[in-house]
Amino acid sequence: MKPDKIIAATLAAYLGTAALSAATGASPQPAKPNVIVLLTDDQGYGDLGCTGNPYIKTPNMDALSREGVRFTNFHVDSYCTPSRAALMTGRYSHRVGGWGTVGGRNMLRDNEVTMADVFRHNGYRTGHFGKWHLGDNYPYRPIDRGFEEWLGHGDGGTGDTTDYWNNDRVNDHYLHNGQWEKNERPGFEADVFFDAAMDFMRDNKKSPFFVYLATYNPHEPCSVMDKAWAAPYMDKVPEKVAYFYASIARVDENLGRLRAFLKAEGLSDNTILVFLSDNGTAQGDKVFNAGMVGKKGSTFEGGHREPCFLYWPAGGLDKPVAIDRLTAHLDLLPTFVDLCGLKLPKPIAFDGTSLKPLLTNPTGPWPDRTIVMGAAPNFNSPNLPLTPPRKWAVVMTQQWRLMLDWKSNVHRLFDIAADPGQKHNIAKEHPEVVSNLVGQYEKYWADVSAKDAGWRGRPIIGAPQEPETNLCGKTWYPTAKFCPFAQNHVCTGAGFFGYWTVRIAAAGRYRFEVRRWPREVAVPMAGLDPAQKVVDAYLDGSPVTGTLHRGVPKALPVAKARLKVGQQVEEAAVAPEDNCAIFTLPLQAGPLDLEATLLDKGNQPICGAFYVYVRPEAMAPEADKPSHH
């Protein structure tokens, strides 16, 4: 019997037995499968050995691709947050509010149901280990969106302004269920997340579990614990790519450890293991791109086509099968619902579709579907609807790729089956195809943007779930096309401005602590961070001694701080030795905008305050102790 027929028979038998048992109460229903989703960051389709890369060594990813189902025409968004938003909801990223990566565009709408919500509703234990990038304050954190256990770094990445100061991926502070911990978990970041995930699985092996293991690797800056990790690639590729490949190789080693752990714990057979990445390569296109054009951020195939492997022995999905039908990250949640027999906590209008029919019969009928991937600008005016209404998009079918570009108003069409390298724009030869796909896009846009007007992610201040809120510059709505997303922007005193949109949980007096530096950096607002880290990480051959994103520190002539909350404006003098300015204001419950600005002695604005800590004034004084988020 051919592998695809064996898979079909085994999967049908597994699912059929489960359905029959549930309906008749006869023989015991097979235990619900565990589910692990392993998501890497910025690893493209060509950044694996099994896709033809002649340089990188990924033996464990390659083995997984050979041993189970391999989707060869699988797509995601071309940036971090949009892919994660779609993956977690089974719905288009623009529809659910997570279409950008900074500037308040990376928060799921409050009423969206996440993958973790669905699993938890069905009795699963749920844990997230690694990168989230869907919001760093209540109600947008993992523990607010269905996860019982959460270990991570900064919301968007190691070394950004949501992260603990001077984290560099080695011997770092980690956010554990919303609180920062130090030295609980020494070692390299990816190792720590895999270890924590395996601890969680071991502790919960008697119950079904869902684990979302999302590494920050190989997203740059690609710091590593040992320069020797990059040595195998140094004489083959540019240095930055060597460190990029070294980061991938370390994740690959951990995948091997994970699979060995699952076997040793007796969990391998009935665990659905899925591997994918969040967007096209960030570095690897310089040397190998699997014949594709484009990288992260592109509408070309190299920006959004990704590896996706699925392995589940108990369901018969442990035989080598390649599926070339058009599929996407939107499909995984509906697929899990089908494969695991899950009930939804409330009705969900999925944009994705269950892949169970393809898994049951890989060569069977499959509709010629249309999938749209696109993004609005991070830094567009928050006064939605968006203007311009869209930045770029690609409309995909099994045969066609229509790349829409409103800036030039020139759309490009490719027959992807005949021209996988996208060398020949044939839009003029097929105007009817262009017209049809543009029409499908217009319907998509009208649908997903229907609730844009007035939408802003608004952290809730004063809620018991997060008694003190730390707002940072990464989540500003910037007044110019930039917000300070990395710690080096704080060091250099980048002269940019913005404001936060928030909600006040209850009427009362609130305490605002306005800072240039986060609390863990105990230096005056006008001063420089003198701390030099003990070297335990290396980046592009050099030791990391300060912020991971490098920048030249700059003193700022801060003499005053101004706070604007709604219509209230207060100012406070800042002495040379002050590391913060404190304000207390009466506030009513509800939404408002909040802006903090640092001024010089001439009352001229220098930059926005990069950090503001807010809590109800009546909160216990323990909140004044150093913390973050």
Secondary structure, 3 states (H helix, E strand, C coil): CCHHHHHHHHHHHHHHHHHHHHHHCCCCCCCCCEEEEEEECCCCCCCCHHHCCCCCCCHHHHHHHHHCEEEEEEECCCCHHHHHHHHHHCCCHHHHCCCCCCCCCCCCCCCCCCHHHHHHHCCCEEEEEECCCCCCCCCCCHHHCCCCEEEECCCCCCCECCCCCCCCCECCEEEECCEEEECCCCCEHHHHHHHHHHHHHHHCCCCCEEEEEECCCCCCCCCECCHHHHHHHHCCCCHHHHHHHHHHHHHHHHHHHHHHHHHHCCCCCCEEEEEEECCCCCCHHHCCCCCCCCCCCCCCHHHHEEEEEEEEHHHCECCCEEECCCEEHHHHHHHHHHHHCCCCCCCCCCCCCCCHHHHHCCCCCCCCCCEEEEECCCCCCCCCCCCCCCCEEEEECCCEEEEEECCCCCCEEEECCCCCCCCCCCCCCCHHHHHHHHHHHHHHHHHHCCCCCCCCCCCEECCCCCCCEEEEHHHCEECCCCCCCEHHHHHCCCCCCEEEEEEECCCEEEEEEEECCCCCCCCCCCCCCCCCCCCCCEECCEECCCCCCCCCCCCCCCCEEEEEECCEEEEEECCCCCCCEEEEEEECCEEEEEEEEEECCCCCEEEECCEEEEEECCCCHHHHCCCCC
